[in-house]
Amino acid sequence: MKAIVLHSYGGPEELRYEDSEIPEFGDNEVLVRVRATSVNPVDYKIRSGAAKARMPVDFPAILGRDLAGEVVDAGRNVTGFPKGMRVMALANGTYAEFTVAKADVLAPIPDALDFEKAAALPLVVTTGAQLIERSVKLQPGWTVLVTGALGSVARAAIHVAHRHGARVIAGVREKEKTQAAELDVDEVVAIDSEREIEMLHDLDAIADTVGGRAIQRLFKTLKPGGVIGSVLGVPEGAREHGIRVEAMMAVPDASRLYELADENARNQFTIPIARTMRLEEAAEAQRLAESGGVGGKIILVP
Ligand SMILES: NC(=O)c1ccc[n+]([C@@H]2O[C@H](COP(=O)([O-])OP(=O)(O)OC[C@H]3O[C@@H](n4cnc5c(N)ncnc54)[C@H](OP(=O)(O)O)[C@@H]3O)[C@@H](O)[C@H]2O)c1
């Protein structure tokens, strides 16, 4: 099969489109023909070595977390995944024509979603939901600020927070406020404007997808005992300010993925797709995604 193979840490040019063995599957695993995958920030953080401490790589490596494809074959203990079934998952090694996933991470693709739309979802909707439900542990009636609100994880988090009965504030850059009017939120705040930050106070929670200086400037907006849920680790200085932080790493959850994909298919929330490119263009796709401001997911089609 063809795959995008990484041979060492470095720039996008280290991603090579080449021949690779079709992976073998175990008794509890499914071989899937990848019909679409997508680029996530973690892919280029792994590629560059920036995520080396948390997620070391054995080279040669095939990156990619999002899977949308068709079942080719399955291990002897697997039931419910007939050949040809359309499946999606938060998986590994998806920058390839074929990949293997454990059966228990696979969900059916809702009929209304094509492979490309499905491939945009697994990592970002799983993360957005777990950020709200497991890290923030959101309660009905809370006010939550979601940072980086035009991003994909944040859009999923906003949707899930609303479903849990929260008042949701979108945190974006000042220059993005017009675009943020498209978001289904109760209020939009420029989190790079000290004047607007001053007007925020007694928040129950912040769901942070941005990190760095941006989240540090927001510490003072939390009520005493408030919580920061973070997908980017514990922000520097939080502990010194007595702020409770629940940092998280997304874990596959097939049934929650199916529910969120179904809600996405019913247009209850949107994960915009900025571009669709061929798998062999993965290096260029990562270069684009890494430069920021793409405005949505980049899908890769083998
Ligand atoms: N812990 C986990 O398990 C986990 C899982 C998934 C993702 N993540 C992390 O979560 C982050 C978001 O992922 P994603 O897929 O949602 O990426 P994304 O779609 O690129 O979203 C990030 C959003 O934040 C915006 N942004 C960046 N800096 C900002 C700032 N200072 N103020 C306001 N907005 C800002 C970006 O705008 P521009 O594009 O204009 O810069 C973009 O809209 C990434 O760092 C990713 O690695 C963690």
The ligand as an ORCA input file, in Angstrom:
! r2SCAN-3c Opt
* xyz 0 1
  N      -5.112     16.936     24.770
  C      -5.679     16.356     23.722
  O      -6.056     15.203     23.769
  C      -5.883     17.158     22.469
  C      -6.706     16.639     21.456
  C      -6.940     17.423     20.312
  C      -6.352     18.673     20.194
  N      -5.525     19.115     21.168
  C      -4.905     20.438     21.059
  O      -5.951     21.404     21.073
  C      -5.571     22.536     20.319
  C      -6.709     22.907     19.365
  O      -6.874     21.863     18.424
  P      -7.864     22.051     17.187
  O      -7.843     20.793     16.427
  O      -9.131     22.640     17.638
  O      -7.047     23.162     16.363
  P      -7.636     24.378     15.508
  O      -8.844     23.926     14.773
  O      -6.480     24.930     14.755
  O      -8.144     25.395     16.599
  C      -7.342     26.257     17.343
  C      -8.047     27.580     17.277
  O      -7.511     28.457     18.249
  C      -7.248     29.705     17.617
  N      -6.248     30.412     18.406
  C      -4.926     30.155     18.501
  N      -4.353     31.020     19.356
  C      -5.342     31.849     19.794
  C      -5.387     32.972     20.678
  N      -4.280     33.396     21.291
  N      -6.577     33.563     20.902
  C      -7.692     33.139     20.283
  N      -7.726     32.095     19.423
  C      -6.557     31.458     19.193
  C      -6.807     29.320     16.231
  O      -6.867     30.398     15.333
  P      -5.823     30.456     14.090
  O      -6.027     29.219     13.282
  O      -6.246     31.702     13.402
  O      -4.464     30.539     14.702
  C      -7.835     28.248     15.913
  O      -9.068     28.813     15.496
  C      -4.268     22.159     19.614
  O      -3.183     22.753     20.296
  C      -4.220     20.649     19.728
  O      -2.913     20.127     19.701
  C      -5.284     18.405     22.311
*
